[in-house]
Amino acid sequence: MWNIDSDYLRKYGYLESSDGRSGSLISEDYFRQAVSKFQKLAGLPVTGRKDYGPVDIEIKFVNGHHGDNTPFDGSGQTLAHAYFPQYGSDAHFDDDEKWTINIADGTKESIHTTTTRAPVFWTTKAADVTILDICRNATIDAITRTDDGITYVFKGEYYYRLSNQGIDTGYPRKIEWDWGAIQGPIDSALTWPNGWTFIFKGSYYWKFHNLSLKYGPKNISEGFDGIPAHIDTAFVWSGNGKTYFVKGNKYWRYYGNKIDYGYPRDLQIWRGLPSNIDAAFQWKKGRTYFFSGDKYYRYNDQIFNVDAGGYPRDISTWWLGCPDKSQIVAYDRQKSMQVYVQINAESYYD
């Protein structure tokens, strides 16, 4: 609800500024006309009355320190903040930002809030941020580090190239575009110390060197005798340099083109790991990482257990460079607010 006074109406041009002859005196009819003009422009019922009751939400455009112990920081970074009803229902927006308004005809214009004559109803500036779907659901199908030192993550139909900062620009890309026409999702990706990378899907596998396809598809039974189809993951364990295949709660140790005696075994032998493993691989410094759900675990080969120091950790922030969950929630709330300023210049001057 709106509660406007003569200062507001003068500031935005609904009332003429006072002069030395009339001072602040205005007639009741003149004031009612000014309020009616404001209401018409704002899309409110035109009554000529200035007070519709208590204000539900007070919206302010301010900058720097503005009296709530949460100063704004200039252009960029924090855009706005608001308070729950029990704390006043204020919504404050940083006046140092560049804001736009949606005009009634669908066009957009830049505004400066101290000079616009339009009433503002509800507002935010949508941040120039793209949050990928994988950041909201960071479960993955596979991960591997190829011979050229590049780390790739696979999820659904897509794959992502990672850098030290997270997902590289230009990704995700469809797996079939760059990985031998393989259509995702895949089951696992495995890179051996000799540089060969293998992609597993269903009953088949493909052999690559980096992104260069060498052959495939071939039946898993032809190249990895005894290994089941539809595996969950495959990795080379740094503890002994042997290859391990995981499916469900079982795992197979593979060396010298055959399964080692006594396998498969129960996955619970690997202390500290969850019962389901989605992906695993050996990364820098020979350490083995396991991925389950939206978490990952770093394994300590010396003590044969998950490393201490805060594991499991979030895949999204530590590997993909995504905002943390609280930042994504805050962004979604911010994005859900829109600037709705109804401007009809033609009717305004009627």
VEXDREN-2710 file (C-alpha; in Angstrom, 1 decimal):
% VEXDREN-2710
k/r/px/py/pz
1/MET/0.0/0.0/0.0
2/TRP/1.1/3.5/-0.7
3/ASN/1.4/6.4/1.7
4/ILE/2.6/9.5/-0.1
5/ASP/3.1/13.1/1.0
6/SER/3.6/16.4/-0.7
7/ASP/7.4/16.1/-0.6
8/TYR/7.2/12.9/-2.6
9/LEU/4.8/14.5/-5.1
10/ARG/7.1/17.5/-5.5
11/LYS/10.2/15.4/-5.8
12/TYR/8.8/13.5/-8.8
13/GLY/7.0/16.4/-10.4
14/TYR/3.4/15.7/-9.5
15/LEU/3.2/19.0/-7.7
16/GLU/4.9/22.3/-8.6
17/SER/7.7/23.4/-6.3
18/SER/6.7/25.9/-3.7
19/ASP/7.8/29.5/-4.2
20/GLY/8.2/32.6/-2.0
21/ARG/4.7/33.8/-2.6
22/SER/2.7/30.7/-1.9
23/GLY/5.2/29.0/0.4
24/SER/4.1/25.4/1.0
25/LEU/0.4/26.2/0.7
26/ILE/-1.6/24.1/-1.8
27/SER/-5.3/23.8/-2.2
28/GLU/-7.0/20.5/-1.4
29/ASP/-8.3/20.1/-4.9
30/TYR/-4.8/20.7/-6.4
31/PHE/-3.3/18.1/-4.0
32/ARG/-6.1/15.7/-4.9
33/GLN/-5.3/16.2/-8.6
34/ALA/-1.7/15.5/-8.0
35/VAL/-2.5/12.3/-6.1
36/SER/-4.9/11.2/-8.8
37/LYS/-2.2/11.7/-11.5
38/PHE/0.2/9.6/-9.4
39/GLN/-2.4/6.9/-9.0
40/LYS/-3.2/6.8/-12.6
41/LEU/0.4/6.4/-13.6
42/ALA/1.0/3.8/-11.0
43/GLY/-2.0/1.7/-12.0
44/LEU/-3.7/2.2/-8.7
45/PRO/-7.3/2.9/-8.1
46/VAL/-7.8/6.7/-8.8
47/THR/-9.4/8.1/-5.6
48/GLY/-7.4/11.3/-5.0
49/ARG/-6.8/10.1/-1.5
50/LYS/-3.1/9.9/-0.5
51/ASP/-3.4/7.3/2.3
52/TYR/-4.4/3.8/1.6
53/GLY/-3.4/2.5/5.0
54/PRO/-0.2/1.2/6.4
55/VAL/2.7/0.6/4.1
56/ASP/3.4/-3.1/3.5
57/ILE/6.9/-2.8/2.1
58/GLU/9.0/0.3/2.1
59/ILE/11.4/0.3/-0.9
60/LYS/14.4/2.6/-0.8
61/PHE/17.2/3.3/-3.3
62/VAL/20.3/4.2/-1.2
63/ASN/24.0/3.9/-1.3
64/GLY/26.9/3.3/1.1
65/HIS/26.0/3.5/4.8
66/HIS/22.3/4.1/5.0
67/GLY/21.3/3.4/8.6
68/ASP/20.9/-0.4/8.9
69/ASN/24.5/-1.5/9.7
70/THR/24.7/-3.2/6.3
71/PRO/26.3/-0.7/4.0
72/PHE/26.3/-1.1/0.2
73/ASP/29.6/-1.5/-1.6
74/GLY/29.2/0.4/-4.8
75/SER/28.7/-1.0/-8.2
76/GLY/28.8/-4.7/-8.4
77/GLN/28.8/-7.3/-5.5
78/THR/25.8/-6.7/-3.3
79/LEU/22.8/-5.4/-5.2
80/ALA/20.0/-5.3/-2.5
81/HIS/18.8/-6.7/0.8
82/ALA/15.5/-6.9/2.6
83/TYR/14.2/-7.6/6.0
84/PHE/11.5/-9.9/7.4
85/PRO/8.1/-8.3/8.4
86/GLN/9.0/-8.5/12.1
87/TYR/12.0/-6.3/11.3
88/GLY/10.2/-3.6/9.3
89/SER/9.7/-5.2/5.8
90/ASP/12.2/-2.7/4.3
91/ALA/13.8/-3.5/0.9
92/HIS/16.9/-1.5/0.1
93/PHE/18.6/-1.3/-3.3
94/ASP/22.1/0.0/-4.1
95/ASP/21.7/3.3/-5.9
96/ASP/25.2/3.0/-7.3
97/GLU/24.1/0.1/-9.5
98/LYS/23.0/0.6/-13.1
99/TRP/19.3/-0.3/-13.1
100/THR/16.8/-0.9/-15.9
101/ILE/13.0/-0.6/-16.0
102/ASN/10.5/-2.6/-18.0
103/ILE/8.4/-0.1/-19.9
104/ALA/4.8/-0.9/-20.7
105/ASP/5.5/-1.4/-24.4
106/GLY/8.1/-4.1/-23.6
107/THR/11.2/-2.0/-24.1
108/LYS/13.8/-1.5/-21.5
109/GLU/15.5/1.8/-20.4
110/SER/18.3/2.6/-18.0
111/ILE/17.2/4.8/-15.1
112/HIS/18.7/6.8/-12.4
113/THR/16.5/6.5/-9.4
114/THR/17.0/10.0/-8.1
115/THR/15.7/11.6/-11.3
116/THR/12.9/9.3/-12.5
117/ARG/9.4/10.5/-12.1
118/ALA/7.9/7.0/-12.1
119/PRO/6.7/5.2/-9.0
120/VAL/8.5/2.0/-8.3
121/PHE/6.6/-1.0/-7.1
122/TRP/8.8/-4.0/-6.8
123/THR/12.4/-4.2/-7.9
124/THR/15.7/-5.9/-8.3
125/LYS/18.5/-5.9/-10.7
126/ALA/19.1/-9.4/-12.2
127/ALA/22.7/-10.2/-11.7
128/ASP/24.7/-11.1/-14.8
129/VAL/25.3/-14.6/-13.5
130/THR/24.7/-18.0/-15.1
131/ILE/24.3/-20.9/-12.8
132/LEU/24.7/-24.2/-14.6
133/ASP/22.3/-27.0/-13.9
134/ILE/25.2/-29.2/-12.6
135/CYS/25.7/-26.6/-9.9
136/ARG/22.2/-27.3/-8.6
137/ASN/22.6/-31.0/-8.8
138/ALA/26.3/-31.9/-8.7
139/THR/26.0/-35.7/-9.0
140/ILE/28.2/-36.9/-11.9
141/ASP/28.5/-40.1/-14.0
142/ALA/32.3/-40.1/-14.5
143/ILE/35.5/-38.2/-14.2
144/THR/39.0/-38.7/-15.6
145/ARG/42.3/-36.9/-16.2
146/THR/43.6/-37.6/-19.7
147/ASP/47.3/-37.9/-20.7
148/ASP/47.5/-34.2/-21.5
149/GLY/46.7/-33.3/-17.9
150/ILE/43.1/-32.1/-18.5
151/THR/40.3/-33.2/-16.2
152/TYR/36.9/-34.0/-17.6
153/VAL/33.6/-34.5/-15.9
154/PHE/30.7/-36.4/-17.5
155/LYS/27.0/-36.0/-16.6
156/GLY/24.1/-37.1/-18.7
157/GLU/24.5/-36.1/-22.4
158/TYR/27.2/-33.6/-21.6
159/TYR/30.8/-33.3/-20.4
160/TYR/32.7/-30.4/-18.8
161/ARG/36.4/-29.5/-19.0
162/LEU/37.8/-28.3/-15.7
163/SER/40.5/-25.8/-14.8
164/ASN/41.9/-24.6/-11.5
165/GLN/38.9/-22.2/-11.2
166/GLY/36.2/-24.8/-12.1
167/ILE/34.3/-25.4/-15.3
168/ASP/36.0/-23.8/-18.4
169/THR/34.2/-21.2/-20.5
170/GLY/32.3/-22.8/-23.4
171/TYR/31.2/-25.9/-21.4
172/PRO/29.2/-28.1/-21.1
173/ARG/29.4/-29.7/-24.5
174/LYS/27.6/-32.8/-25.8
175/ILE/29.7/-35.9/-25.4
176/GLU/28.9/-37.1/-28.9
177/TRP/30.5/-33.9/-30.4
178/ASP/34.0/-34.7/-29.2
179/TRP/34.2/-38.2/-27.9
180/GLY/33.9/-40.5/-30.9
181/ALA/30.1/-39.9/-31.4
182/ILE/29.4/-41.6/-28.1
183/GLN/25.9/-40.6/-26.9
184/GLY/25.7/-39.9/-23.2
185/PRO/25.2/-40.8/-20.5
186/ILE/28.3/-43.0/-20.1
187/ASP/29.0/-45.4/-17.2
188/SER/32.7/-44.6/-16.5
189/ALA/35.9/-43.0/-17.8
190/LEU/39.3/-44.5/-17.0
191/THR/42.8/-43.3/-17.9
192/TRP/45.8/-45.6/-17.5
193/PRO/49.3/-44.4/-16.6
194/ASN/50.4/-45.2/-20.2
195/GLY/48.0/-42.4/-21.5
196/TRP/45.2/-44.5/-22.9
197/THR/41.7/-43.4/-21.9
198/PHE/38.7/-45.8/-21.9
199/ILE/35.0/-44.8/-22.0
200/PHE/32.6/-47.5/-20.8
201/LYS/28.9/-47.6/-21.6
202/GLY/26.6/-50.6/-21.1
203/SER/28.4/-53.6/-22.6
204/TYR/30.8/-51.6/-24.7
205/TYR/34.0/-49.5/-24.4
206/TRP/36.0/-47.1/-26.6
207/LYS/39.7/-46.4/-26.5
208/PHE/41.1/-42.8/-26.8
209/HIS/44.3/-40.9/-26.5
210/ASN/43.2/-37.6/-25.1
211/LEU/40.2/-36.8/-27.4
212/SER/41.5/-38.8/-30.3
213/LEU/39.5/-42.1/-30.8
214/LYS/41.7/-45.1/-31.5
215/TYR/39.0/-47.7/-31.7
216/GLY/35.5/-48.7/-30.5
217/PRO/33.0/-49.6/-29.7
218/LYS/34.1/-53.0/-28.6
219/ASN/32.4/-55.5/-26.2
220/ILE/33.8/-55.3/-22.7
221/SER/34.2/-59.0/-22.7
222/GLU/36.7/-58.8/-25.5
223/GLY/39.1/-56.3/-23.9
224/PHE/38.4/-56.7/-20.2
225/ASP/37.6/-60.4/-19.8
226/GLY/35.5/-61.1/-16.7
227/ILE/34.4/-57.5/-16.1
228/PRO/30.7/-57.0/-16.0
229/ALA/28.7/-54.7/-18.2
230/HIS/27.1/-51.5/-16.8
231/ILE/29.8/-50.8/-14.3
232/ASP/29.5/-47.8/-11.9
233/THR/33.1/-46.7/-12.1
234/ALA/36.7/-47.7/-12.9
235/PHE/39.9/-46.3/-11.6
236/VAL/43.6/-46.9/-11.1
237/TRP/44.4/-47.0/-7.4
238/SER/47.6/-45.2/-6.5
239/GLY/48.2/-47.7/-3.7
240/ASN/49.3/-50.5/-6.1
241/GLY/48.8/-49.2/-9.7
242/LYS/46.2/-51.8/-10.4
243/THR/42.8/-51.1/-12.1
244/TYR/39.6/-51.5/-10.1
245/PHE/36.1/-51.8/-11.5
246/VAL/33.1/-51.1/-9.2
247/LYS/29.5/-52.2/-9.7
248/GLY/27.0/-52.0/-6.9
249/ASN/28.5/-53.2/-3.7
250/LYS/31.2/-55.3/-5.4
251/TYR/34.5/-54.5/-7.0
252/TRP/37.0/-56.3/-9.2
253/ARG/40.8/-55.9/-9.2
254/TYR/42.3/-56.1/-12.7
255/TYR/45.9/-56.5/-13.7
256/GLY/47.8/-58.0/-16.6
257/ASN/44.7/-58.3/-18.8
258/LYS/42.9/-60.5/-16.2
259/ILE/41.0/-60.3/-13.0
260/ASP/43.1/-61.1/-9.9
261/TYR/42.3/-64.3/-8.0
262/GLY/39.6/-63.9/-5.2
263/TYR/37.6/-61.2/-6.9
264/PRO/34.9/-59.7/-6.9
265/ARG/35.0/-58.6/-3.2
266/ASP/32.7/-56.5/-1.1
267/LEU/33.1/-52.8/-1.4
268/GLN/32.8/-52.2/2.3
269/ILE/36.4/-53.3/2.6
270/TRP/37.2/-49.7/1.5
271/ARG/36.9/-48.1/4.9
272/GLY/35.1/-44.7/5.1
273/LEU/33.5/-44.9/1.6
274/PRO/29.7/-44.8/1.1
275/SER/27.9/-47.9/-0.2
276/ASN/27.4/-46.4/-3.7
277/ILE/30.2/-45.0/-5.8
278/ASP/29.3/-42.9/-8.9
279/ALA/32.8/-42.1/-10.1
280/ALA/36.4/-42.4/-9.1
281/PHE/39.8/-41.5/-10.5
282/GLN/43.5/-40.8/-9.7
283/TRP/44.3/-37.1/-9.8
284/LYS/47.4/-35.0/-9.1
285/LYS/50.0/-36.3/-6.8
286/GLY/48.7/-39.8/-7.2
287/ARG/45.7/-39.4/-4.9
288/THR/42.5/-41.3/-5.5
289/TYR/39.1/-39.5/-5.3
290/PHE/35.7/-41.1/-5.0
291/PHE/32.4/-39.4/-5.9
292/SER/29.1/-40.3/-4.4
293/GLY/25.9/-38.2/-4.8
294/ASP/26.9/-34.5/-4.6
295/LYS/30.0/-35.3/-2.3
296/TYR/33.5/-36.5/-2.9
297/TYR/36.1/-38.3/-0.7
298/ARG/39.9/-38.2/-0.9
299/TYR/41.4/-41.6/0.0
300/ASN/44.5/-42.0/2.1
301/ASP/46.5/-45.0/0.7
302/GLN/48.8/-45.2/3.8
303/ILE/46.0/-45.8/6.3
304/PHE/43.5/-47.2/3.8
305/ASN/40.7/-44.9/4.8
306/VAL/39.2/-41.5/3.8
307/ASP/41.5/-38.6/4.6
308/ALA/40.8/-36.5/7.6
309/GLY/40.2/-32.7/7.1
310/GLY/36.6/-32.2/6.2
311/TYR/35.7/-35.0/3.9
312/PRO/33.3/-35.6/2.3
313/ARG/33.1/-32.2/0.6
314/ASP/30.8/-30.7/-1.9
315/ILE/31.6/-31.5/-5.6
316/SER/30.0/-28.3/-6.8
317/THR/32.2/-25.8/-5.0
318/TRP/35.5/-27.7/-4.8
319/TRP/35.6/-29.2/-8.3
320/LEU/33.2/-27.3/-10.4
321/GLY/33.8/-23.8/-9.1
322/CYS/30.1/-23.2/-8.5
323/PRO/28.7/-20.8/-5.9
324/ASP/27.9/-22.5/-2.6
325/LYS/24.3/-23.6/-1.9
326/SER/23.5/-20.5/0.2
327/GLN/24.7/-18.2/-2.6
328/ILE/22.5/-20.1/-5.2
329/VAL/19.5/-19.7/-2.9
330/ALA/20.2/-16.0/-2.5
331/TYR/20.6/-15.6/-6.2
332/ASP/17.3/-17.4/-7.0
333/ARG/15.5/-15.1/-4.5
334/GLN/17.0/-12.1/-6.1
335/LYS/16.2/-13.2/-9.6
336/SER/12.6/-13.9/-8.7
337/MET/12.1/-10.2/-7.9
338/GLN/11.5/-7.9/-10.9
339/VAL/11.3/-4.3/-11.6
340/TYR/7.8/-3.4/-12.5
341/VAL/7.4/0.3/-13.3
342/GLN/4.4/1.2/-15.4
343/ILE/5.1/4.2/-17.5
344/ASN/2.6/5.6/-19.9
345/ALA/3.8/9.0/-21.0
346/GLU/0.8/9.6/-23.1
347/SER/-1.7/9.1/-20.3
348/TYR/0.6/11.0/-17.9
349/TYR/0.2/14.1/-19.9
350/ASP/-3.5/13.8/-20.6
END
